[in-house]
Amino acid sequence: MTLSAADIRRRILGKEKLYPKAGGGLTTRMPNEDGAKTTLMRYVEEKFGRHVEDMVWEGTLDEVSEKLDVDRVTVLRWRRKFTQLRMTG
């Protein structure tokens, strides 16, 4: 099995928990499948074992923010983001 230079680089960076950024350079932030979720969104999903896209619509801003233990403005931003993503495709 022959490894390409890109495969070797990816393995080394993965061991150091570094990931390539879209514009160049490196980041410690792990990429997600669609690039749309923040670290906090992924944390909330891990904590509750459900998709954040579903949870943000289950009640008022205050109810959801209290349940997820995030600021109500954060819930509002997430709702706007998911609405935009639905409209664009």
C-alpha positions in Angstrom: 0.0 0.0 0.0 1.5 3.3 -1.1 0.6 6.5 0.7 0.4 9.8 -1.0 2.0 12.9 0.5 -1.5 14.2 1.3 -2.3 11.0 3.2 0.9 11.2 5.2 0.3 14.9 6.0 -3.4 14.1 7.1 -2.2 11.3 9.4 0.5 13.4 11.1 -1.8 16.4 11.5 -4.6 14.1 12.8 -2.3 12.7 15.5 -1.5 16.3 16.6 -5.2 17.1 16.5 -4.7 19.8 13.8 -6.9 20.2 10.8 -6.5 22.1 7.5 -8.6 25.3 7.2 -10.5 26.1 4.0 -8.5 29.3 3.4 -5.2 27.7 4.2 -3.4 27.2 7.5 -4.3 24.9 10.4 -6.9 24.9 13.2 -7.6 22.8 16.2 -11.3 22.8 15.4 -12.4 19.5 14.1 -14.4 19.8 10.8 -17.9 18.5 10.7 -19.8 17.0 7.9 -21.5 20.1 6.5 -19.3 22.8 8.0 -22.4 24.6 9.4 -22.2 23.5 13.1 -20.3 25.3 15.8 -18.5 23.6 18.6 -21.4 24.5 21.0 -23.9 23.0 18.6 -21.9 19.7 18.5 -21.6 19.8 22.3 -25.4 20.2 22.8 -26.0 17.3 20.4 -23.5 15.1 22.3 -25.1 16.1 25.6 -28.7 15.4 24.6 -28.1 12.7 21.9 -30.2 14.5 19.4 -29.8 16.9 16.4 -29.7 20.5 17.5 -31.7 21.3 14.3 -34.7 19.6 15.9 -34.3 20.8 19.5 -34.3 24.5 18.7 -37.9 24.4 17.5 -39.3 22.6 20.6 -40.7 25.5 22.5 -40.3 29.3 22.9 -36.8 30.9 22.9 -36.8 31.0 26.7 -37.9 27.4 27.0 -35.4 26.1 24.6 -32.5 28.2 25.9 -33.3 27.0 29.5 -33.5 23.4 28.4 -30.3 23.5 26.3 -28.5 25.8 28.9 -27.5 28.4 26.3 -28.4 32.0 25.9 -31.7 32.9 24.2 -29.9 35.0 21.6 -27.9 31.9 20.7 -31.1 29.9 20.1 -32.4 32.8 17.9 -29.2 32.7 15.9 -29.4 29.0 15.5 -33.0 29.2 14.3 -32.1 31.8 11.8 -29.1 29.8 10.6 -31.1 26.6 10.1 -33.9 28.5 8.4 -31.4 29.9 6.0 -29.8 26.5 5.3 -33.3 25.1 4.6 -34.1 27.8 2.1 -30.8 27.6 0.3 -30.9 23.9 -0.2 
